[in-house]
Amino acid sequence: MNELSHSIAEAIKFRATTSILGTYFLFWLVFHWQAFYVTFFVNEDLILTQHHILKNEYINQYFIQPRPDSISFWVCIIVPGILTYLWIWVLPKLLFIKAFKREREYTYEKRSQVVKDQIRLKKLEEELAKKNVNIADLELDATKKELSAAKNELSKVRSELEVQRVFHATEELTDNEKQYREFMKKDNAHKILDDIKECIYKYSGRLDRPSYNYTLNTDSYVAADTNKLVRRIKGTTYPTIELTDLGRYFLSKL
């Protein structure tokens, strides 16, 4: 018995939860809203006062129990069934299925557009990254070229300075050499240089050293001084001379 009652309850529960019964019940409720309102919101005393019957009798008589003479009663039974049929079998074919397909197509198109936009954005980011890399490479190449040009210019300037230095040194040496050769044409040139050498390196540049019985030859001193081989040292107690750069060059040639 329990199994039978359980089976009946499950069958009723299953049937009650189907879309047909649920839809019919909603349409029936629309047409019988007064029954719903009276059941839950109208006081039984009010019904008893106005109709002299109980609340459940009133609901049964006016909304549930069939009345052959009342067309509205049968309309409220048949029309919800017709509406249920239209709602479940007709409207889906005419409207709901097409609307669902259109909505699904719209969703698909929307997602496709989002994916396309994402792909396009990714491509733009990749192109921008490549452009940035190319710009960086171009800037690096330009910097390398500028650095190379600067190095070449610096090397060129150094070469020019070195040439000028060598030229000036050669010119100076050549001028000293010319003066030396011109000086050595004198008959007593060697004697003059020997006397100057002796005075500078033996007697510390003193023109005379009475204690050593030494005095620089006047002609040799005059020749060395007039040719700018020596110069007087000022501020010393005794007359003293020192070699000039030209004088050192002359003595180095001995």
C-alpha positions in Angstrom: 0.0 0.0 0.0 2.8 2.4 0.8 4.5 1.6 -2.5 1.3 2.3 -4.4 0.7 5.6 -2.6 4.3 6.6 -3.2 4.0 5.8 -6.9 0.8 7.7 -7.2 2.4 10.7 -5.4 5.5 10.6 -7.7 3.2 10.4 -10.8 1.2 13.4 -9.6 4.3 15.3 -8.7 5.8 14.6 -12.1 2.7 15.6 -14.0 2.2 18.7 -11.9 5.7 19.9 -12.7 5.4 19.5 -16.5 5.3 22.6 -18.6 1.7 21.8 -19.9 0.1 21.7 -16.5 2.2 24.6 -15.2 1.3 26.8 -18.2 -2.4 25.9 -18.0 -2.4 26.7 -14.3 -0.9 30.1 -14.9 -3.5 30.9 -17.6 -6.3 29.5 -15.4 -5.1 31.6 -12.5 -5.3 34.7 -14.7 -8.9 34.0 -15.5 -9.7 33.0 -11.9 -7.8 35.7 -10.1 -10.9 36.5 -8.0 -10.9 32.9 -6.6 -7.2 33.4 -5.6 -8.0 36.8 -4.1 -11.0 35.6 -2.2 -9.1 32.5 -0.9 -6.2 34.4 0.6 -7.4 38.0 1.2 -11.2 38.1 1.8 -12.5 37.5 5.3 -15.0 34.7 5.8 -17.3 36.8 7.8 -17.7 39.2 4.9 -18.7 36.4 2.6 -21.1 35.0 5.2 -22.7 38.4 5.6 -23.2 39.1 1.9 -23.9 35.7 0.5 -25.0 33.7 3.6 -22.7 30.9 2.9 -19.3 29.8 4.0 -16.1 30.8 2.3 -15.3 27.4 0.9 -18.8 26.9 -0.3 -18.7 30.3 -2.1 -15.4 29.4 -3.9 -16.8 26.0 -4.8 -20.0 27.4 -6.1 -18.7 30.3 -8.1 -15.3 29.1 -9.3 -14.9 25.4 -9.1 -18.3 23.6 -9.5 -19.4 23.6 -13.1 -22.5 25.5 -14.0 -24.1 24.7 -17.4 -25.9 27.9 -17.5 -22.7 30.0 -17.1 -20.8 30.6 -20.3 -18.0 32.4 -18.5 -17.3 29.3 -16.4 -16.6 27.2 -19.5 -14.7 30.1 -21.1 -12.4 30.2 -18.1 -11.8 26.5 -18.5 -11.4 26.2 -22.2 -9.6 29.5 -23.0 -6.6 28.6 -20.7 -6.3 25.3 -22.5 -6.3 27.1 -25.9 -3.8 29.6 -24.7 -1.7 26.7 -23.3 -1.7 25.0 -26.7 -0.8 28.2 -28.5 1.9 29.0 -25.9 3.6 25.6 -26.1 3.0 24.4 -29.7 2.2 27.4 -31.9 4.1 30.4 -30.5 7.5 28.6 -30.2 7.4 27.8 -34.0 6.2 31.2 -34.9 8.2 33.3 -32.5 10.2 31.7 -29.7 12.3 29.3 -31.8 13.1 32.1 -34.3 13.8 34.5 -31.5 16.1 31.9 -29.8 17.9 31.3 -33.1 18.3 35.0 -33.6 19.5 35.5 -30.0 22.0 32.7 -30.4 23.2 34.1 -33.7 23.5 37.5 -32.1 25.5 36.0 -29.2 27.7 34.2 -31.6 28.3 37.3 -33.7 29.0 39.3 -30.6 31.5 36.8 -29.3 33.0 36.5 -32.8 33.4 40.3 -32.9 35.0 40.3 -29.5 37.4 37.6 -30.6 38.2 39.5 -33.8 38.7 42.7 -31.8 41.1 40.9 -29.5 43.0 39.4 -32.4 43.2 42.8 -34.1 44.3 44.4 -30.9 47.0 41.7 -30.5 48.2 42.3 -34.0 48.3 46.0 -33.4 50.3 45.5 -30.3 52.7 43.2 -32.1 53.1 45.7 -35.0 53.7 48.5 -32.4 56.3 46.3 -30.7 58.0 45.7 -34.0 58.0 49.4 -34.8 59.4 50.2 -31.4 62.1 47.6 -32.0 62.8 49.0 -35.5 62.9 52.6 -34.1 65.3 51.4 -31.3 67.5 49.7 -33.9 67.5 52.8 -36.1 68.4 55.0 -33.1 71.1 52.5 -32.1 72.5 52.5 -35.7 72.3 56.3 -35.8 74.1 56.5 -32.5 76.8 54.1 -33.7 77.3 56.1 -36.8 77.5 59.3 -34.9 80.0 57.7 -32.5 82.0 56.3 -35.4 82.0 59.7 -37.0 83.1 61.3 -33.8 85.9 58.7 -33.4 87.0 59.3 -36.9 86.9 63.1 -36.4 88.9 62.7 -33.1 91.4 60.4 -34.8 91.7 63.0 -37.6 92.3 65.8 -35.2 94.8 63.7 -33.3 96.6 62.9 -36.6 96.6 66.6 -37.5 97.9 67.6 -34.1 100.6 64.9 -34.3 101.6 66.1 -37.7 101.7 69.6 -36.5 103.7 68.6 -33.5 106.2 66.6 -35.6 106.3 69.5 -38.1 107.0 72.0 -35.4 109.6 69.8 -33.8 111.2 69.1 -37.1 111.0 72.8 -37.9 112.6 73.6 -34.6 115.3 71.0 -35.0 115.9 72.1 -38.5 116.2 75.8 -37.3 118.6 74.8 -34.5 120.5 72.7 -36.9 120.8 75.6 -39.3 122.1 77.9 -36.5 124.5 75.2 -35.4 125.9 74.7 -38.9 126.1 78.4 -39.4 127.9 78.8 -36.0 130.3 76.0 -36.8 131.6 77.8 -39.9 133.6 80.1 -37.5 137.2 79.3 -37.2 137.1 79.2 -33.4 133.7 77.5 -33.1 135.0 74.4 -31.4 137.1 76.4 -29.0 134.1 78.6 -28.0 131.9 75.5 -27.3 134.7 73.8 -25.4 135.2 76.9 -23.2 131.5 77.2 -22.5 131.3 73.5 -21.7 134.2 73.8 -19.3 132.7 76.8 -17.6 129.2 75.2 -17.2 130.1 71.7 -16.2 133.5 72.2 -14.5 133.1 75.5 -12.8 129.3 75.5 -12.3 128.8 78.4 -14.7 131.1 80.9 -12.8 132.8 83.3 -15.2 135.8 83.4 -13.0 137.1 81.3 -10.1 140.2 83.0 -8.7 140.8 80.1 -6.3 141.2 77.9 -9.3 143.0 80.6 -11.3 140.2 80.3 -13.9 138.5 83.0 -16.0 136.2 82.3 -19.0 137.7 83.6 -22.2 136.0 86.9 -23.1 135.7 86.2 -26.8 134.1 82.8 -26.1 131.6 84.3 -23.7 130.8 87.2 -26.1 130.3 84.7 -29.0 128.1 82.4 -26.9 126.0 85.3 -25.5 125.5 87.0 -28.9 124.4 83.6 -30.4 122.0 83.1 -27.4 123.8 79.9 -26.2 124.0 81.2 -22.6 122.3 83.7 -20.4 123.3 85.5 -17.2 121.8 84.3 -13.9 120.6 87.3 -12.0 120.7 87.7 -8.2 123.9 85.7 -7.7 126.9 87.0 -5.8 129.3 86.1 -8.5 128.7 86.4 -12.3 127.2 83.1 -13.4 125.7 81.8 -16.6 123.6 78.9 -17.7 122.9 77.2 -21.0 119.8 78.0 -23.1 118.0 75.3 -25.0 120.0 76.3 -28.1 123.2 76.1 -26.1 122.3 72.6 -24.9 121.6 71.5 -28.5 125.0 72.9 -29.6 126.9 71.1 -26.8 125.0 67.9 -27.6 126.4 67.9 -31.1 130.0 67.8 -29.8 
